[in-house]
Amino acid sequence: MVLLKEDGSEQVVYDYPDYPMYVHRNLFSSYANFAAPSHWHADIELIYIDFGAMRHNINGTVVSLQKGEGLLVNARQVHFGFSIAK
């Protein structure tokens, strides 16, 4: 789940208080319309596809990803992922 602040940034809750890292596994079926909300954050984001396929919109550019591929989203970039098939 993505928690958003008023400015559209994600409210990140880190896994380790002494090390700013957040790791989670998610399915697009948990989001309305099979798409995460558009957001940004001050951290980089590494996305890895365990299975299936997805698309990711970064500042209006859409990238397709398949199982075994990954994507690095730089800090302060507006982005969201979404399912190819619903």
WOGI-V235906 format. One record per helix or strand of 3 or more residues. SS is the DSSP state (a for helix, b for strand). FROM is the first residue (numbers start at 1). LEN is the number of residues. If there is no record, write none. Layout:
ss=SS from=FROM len=LEN
ss=SS from=FROM len=LEN
//
This chain:
ss=a from=28 len=3
ss=a from=32 len=3
ss=b from=45 len=4
ss=b from=53 len=6
ss=b from=61 len=6
ss=b from=70 len=4
ss=b from=79 len=5
//
